[in-house]
Amino acid sequence: MSDESTAVETQHKNYEDHEFRVCLQSEMIDRSKYSIWSILRQCVDKELYRFTIPIVWNEPLSMLQRLAENMKYSNDLLEKASDSSNAIDRMKQVAAFLVSSTSIHNGRLSKPFNPLLGETYEYVSPEKNYRICCEQVSHHPPVSAYYSESIKLSNSNPKWKYFGSVLPHMKLNILNASVEAIPEGIQTVELPDYDEVYTWHNLKVNAHNLVLGKLWFEHTGKAEIVNHKLKMKCFLEYKPYSWFVRNMNRCEGYILDSNDNKLVLLYGKWDECLFCTDKVSNPSDFHKRVEKIIAMNDPNYEKICQDKDNSHLQLLWKVDKQDLANEKYFNFTKFTFKLNELHAQLKENVVFSQDNRLISLGPLPFTDSRYRPDMRFYEQGEIDEAGHEKHRLEEKQREKARKVDTQELPVWKPMWFAKCNHHIVEKEETWIFTNEYWNREFDKCPDIF
């Protein structure tokens, strides 16, 4: 074994042996004496991103890190999709990935920090074989672009790619004291081995009880996933809670072939599990069976699906019960705690071996969200210092914007993404990753912190 390969293995081993944190230095403060309604009622019929929300309503993550958090189940589901020779099964896994990405937000009632223009975030997972890069590509309006891929190669291409952008439109409903967020932007999954492209748009998020009662939120609305090559579609509907339908967080849907024949039914809870069946003639019976399973005390989903009466049911996804949210720390999971951890190997030129090539874990650019001083103070419980730093960073950004307006500085151009029309859905604008980020030539990155 060569010295180089030994070094690579040692570095990879060091990364795997890193003991990630499972909590923050400080617990979330008591917000009972702070009124979010007193701030939000000023925002009627206006975009909320233009208003400053007190820092006590933040969580110590940026919006870019929230996007990376959506990837928690990506390798399990998109890897299965890329490995399946059956087109219906591939659509099932893509649908399950969409549902799993919404589960991440369950119970997360805090606002992420708005990324600064030019802010970036990357997360590389040697264990799960994927990586993601995000960049704040616009400030007004605030647009976050992201690109992720499998780093386990198949025929010299990633086995899957997932990319898109998010522009969060947020409106206040003064009649029922709620906030509705509509994330604008097309989402895309590519499976290169099959030359397949899947697209959809994000669901709405509604936060309730801003004045009285316990604050809670839900995803609602409909999503249409399209396989553009095979003209196959999947329709998912997230059901809103109501006094008449007391079941919370339910989602249901179906898969159609190119001739609109119904092939598969889908049903579950977006914060817990998703089942499917190819017995499409009786949706009501399917829903009742799944509801009965969900109502069980700590059910073994896999074993239940092996029962003779439920053999037509297939479990597509379930939440990781070993990584549940911690209420003391902003409802973060163990996976979430990793996202803002700045361990030593992220500051160095650390690599690991994957498919006979070297994958880099660092060093990070100084535009990475982990270097934000306001978020670092905030997760340490130093609220006043965090507020001062947040104000300083925002003023620094405003000063740069003023200099751009007076032509003292050139117009900002994103470094890692380029705006263009979507290559399949041409009427949609999107942001495409330039693939230059992983070269790690960061000497021209802006000074934003």
NUKOL-744995 format. One record per residue (C-alpha): residue in one letter; x, y, z. Coordinates in steps of 0.2 Angstrom, whole numbers, plus 2048, in hexadecimal, padded with zeros to 3 digits. Each point is the difference from the previous one (the first is absolute). Layout:
! NUKOL-744995
aXYZ ...
//
This chain:
! NUKOL-744995
m800800800 s8078117FB d80380E80D e7F380A7F6 s7F27F3802 t8057FE812 a7FE812803 v7EF8017F7 e7FA7F180A t806808811 q7F78107FB h7F07F87FC k8017F5810 n80381080A y7F08087F8 e7F67F0804 d807800812 h7FB812803 e7F480080F f7F380C7FA r7F780B80D v7EE7FB805 c7FB810808 l804813800 q80A80A80E s7F0808805 e7EE7FB800 m7F280A7F7 i7FA80F80A d7EF802807 r7F680A7F3 s7F080180A k803813804 y8038047ED s7F28037F5 i8027FB7EE w7EF8087FC s805811805 i80D8007F2 l7F77F67F3 r7F080B801 q80A80E7F8 c8037F57F0 v7EE7FE7FA d8007FE7ED k8138027FF e80E7F47FD l8077FB812 y8127FE7FA r8018137FF f7FC801813 t80D7FD80E i7FA7F380C p807800812 i80F7F4801 v7F87F680E w7F47F97F3 n80F7F97F6 e8087EF800 p8137FF7FF l8007FA7ED s7FF80A7F0 m7F37FC7F3 l80E7F87F6 q8037F480D r7EE7FC801 l8017FC7ED a80E7F4804 e7F57F880E n7F37FB7F3 m80D7F37FA k8007F5810 y7F77F27F8 s8078037EE n80C7F37FF d7F47F2805 l7F28057F5 l8098077F0 e80D7F3801 k7F27F37FF a7F88097F2 s8108007F6 d8037EE803 s7EE7FA7FB s7FD7FA7EE n7ED803802 a7FA8117FB i7F17FF80C d80C7FC80F r80B80F7FB m7F180B801 k7FB7F9811 q811804807 v8008127F9 a7EF803808 a8067F9810 f80F80B800 l7F580F7FE v7F67FB80F s80F7FC80A s8078127FC t7F0808808 s8027F580F i810809805 h7F6810805 n7F47F780C g7FF80A810 r80D80D7FA l7F7810805 s81080B7FF k80580B7F2 p8117FC7F8 f80C80E7FD n7FE8097EF p8107FC7F6 l80B80F7FB l8038037EE g80E7F57FB e7FF7F480F t8037EE7FC y7FE7EF809 e8067EF7FC y7FD7EF808 v80A7F17FB s7FB7EF807 p80D7F27FD e7F47F480A k7F18047F5 n8098037F0 y7F98117FB r805812801 i7F68107FE c8058127FC c7F580F803 e8028137FC q7F6810803 v7FF8067EF s7F480F803 h7FC80B80E h7F180A7FA p7F67F57FD p8097F280B v8047F17F5 s80A7F1806 a8077F47F3 y8067EF804 y8077F07F7 s8037EF807 e8067F07F9 s8057EE804 i8137FE801 k7FF7EE7FD l8038007ED s7F77F57F4 n8078007EE s80A810805 n7F080A804 p7F8803811 k7F27F3803 w7F480E804 k800813800 y7F480B809 f8008137FD g7F5810800 s7FD810809 v7F480880D l7F9811801 p7F580080F h7F080B7FE m7F8802811 k7EF808804 l7F7804810 n7EE7FB801 i7F980C80E l7EF7F8801 n8067F0807 a811806806 s80A7F57F5 v80F8017F4 e8017F87EF a8107FC7F8 i8017FB7EE p8117FB7FA e8028057EE g80B7F67F5 i8017F07F6 q8087F1807 t8097F37F6 v8067EE802 e80B7F87F2 l8047EE7FF p80E8007F2 d8007ED7FE y7EE8017F9 d8018117F9 e7F180580A v7FC811807 y7F380280E t7F9811804 w7F480880D h7FC80F80A n801802813 l7F07FF80B k7FA80E80B v804802812 n7F380780C a804806812 h7F180180C n7FC808811 l80B80F7FF v7F580980D l7F97F380C g8037EE803 k80F7F57FB l8098057F1 w8007F27F2 f8027FE7EE e7FB7F47F2 h8047FD7ED t7F18027F5 g7FD8007ED k8037F57F1 a8107FA7F8 e8017F97EE i8107F67FD v8037FD7ED n80B7F47F8 h8038097F0 k8087F27F6 l7F27F3803 k7F280D803 m7FC7F7810 k7F980B80E c7FE7FF813 f7F380B809 l802803813 e7F480A80B y804806811 k7EF80180A p7FE80F80B y7FA7FD812 s7EE805803 w7F27FE80E f7F87F37F4 v80F7F67FB r80A7FF810 n80E7F57F9 m81080B7FF n80E8007F4 r7F87F47F4 c8067FF7ED e7F87F57F3 g8037FE7ED y8017F57F1 i80C7FC7F1 l7F98017EE d8087F87F1 s80180A7EF n7EE7FC7FC d7FA806811 n7FD7EF806 k8017FF813 l80E7F4805 v804803812 l7F7807810 l80A80A80D y7FC804812 g808804810 k80580E80C w80E80C7F9 d808801812 e8007ED802 c7FE7F47F2 l7FA7FD7EE f7F87F07F9 c7FA7FB7EF t7F67F27F7 d7FD7FA7EF k7EE7FC804 v7F88107FA s7EE7FB7FF n7FC804812 p80980F807 s7F580180F d8057EF806 f8128047FD h7FF81080A k7F77F780F r80E7F2800 v80D80D801 e7F780A80D k7FE7F080B i8137FD7FF i804812804 a7F57FF80F m80A7F2807 n80C80280F d8128007F8 p7FB7F57F1 n80D7F67F7 y7FB8067EE e80B7F37F7 k7F97F180A i7EE8067FE c8028017ED q8057EE800 d7F07FA808 k7F47F77F4 d7F280D801 n80D80F7FD s80B7F77F3 h7FB80D7F2 l80680E80B q8128077FD l80880B80D l80A80D7F5 w80780B80E k7FF802813 v80780D80C d8107FC809 k7FA7FC812 q812800806 d8028127FB l7F1809807 a7FF813804 n807807810 e7F480D807 k80D80880A y80A8057F1 f7F48077F3 n7F97EF7FC f8117FB7F8 t8047EE7FC k8117F8801 f8028037EE t7FC813802 f80D80280D k80D7FB7F3 l7FC80E7F4 n80780F809 e80F7F6808 l8108077FA h80C7F2805 a8138007FC q8007F67F0 l7F480C7F7 k80E80D802 e80D7F57F8 n8047F87EF v7F87EF805 v7FB7F37F3 f7F97EF800 s8007F37F2 q7F07FC7F6 d7FF7F67F0 n8138027FD r7FF813802 l80380C80E i7F2809807 s80481080A l7F8804811 g809811802 p80680D802 l7F080A800 p7FF8117F8 f7FD80E80D t7EF8047F8 d7FA7EF808 s7F180280C r80B7F880E y80A80F801 r7F280C803 p804808811 d7EE805804 m7FA7EE7FF r80F7FA80A f7FC80C80E y7EE7FB7FF e8037EE802 q80B80380F g7F280A808 e8088117FE i7F08087FA d806812801 e8107FD7F8 a7F77F67F2 g7F480F7FE h80F80D7FE e8097F57F4 k7F07FD7F5 h7FD8137FF r8138027FB l7FF7F37F2 e7F08087FA e807811800 k80F7FA7F7 q7F57F87F3 r7F68107FE e81080A7FE k8067F57F2 a7EF8027F7 r801813801 k8127FF7F8 v7F97F57F2 d7F280D7FE t80D80E7FE q80B7F57F5 e80E80080D l7FF7ED7FF p7FB7F57F2 v7EF7F87FF w8007F080A k8027EF7F7 p7FD7EF808 m8107F6800 w7FA7EE7FF f7EE8017F8 a7FA8087EF k7EE8057FD c7F87F97F0 n7F07F77FA h7FD7EF806 h8077F37F3 i7F07F6800 v7F280C806 e80680F7F5 k7F380C807 e8087FF811 e80F809806 t80C7F780B w812801806 i80D7F37F9 f80F7FB80A t8108047F6 n80A7F1808 e80E80C804 y7FE800813 w8087EF803 n8108067F9 r80280A810 e80780F7F8 f7F980D80D d80C80E7FF k7F380B7F7 c7F27FD80C p7F9810807 d803807812 i7EE7FF807 f8037FC812 
//
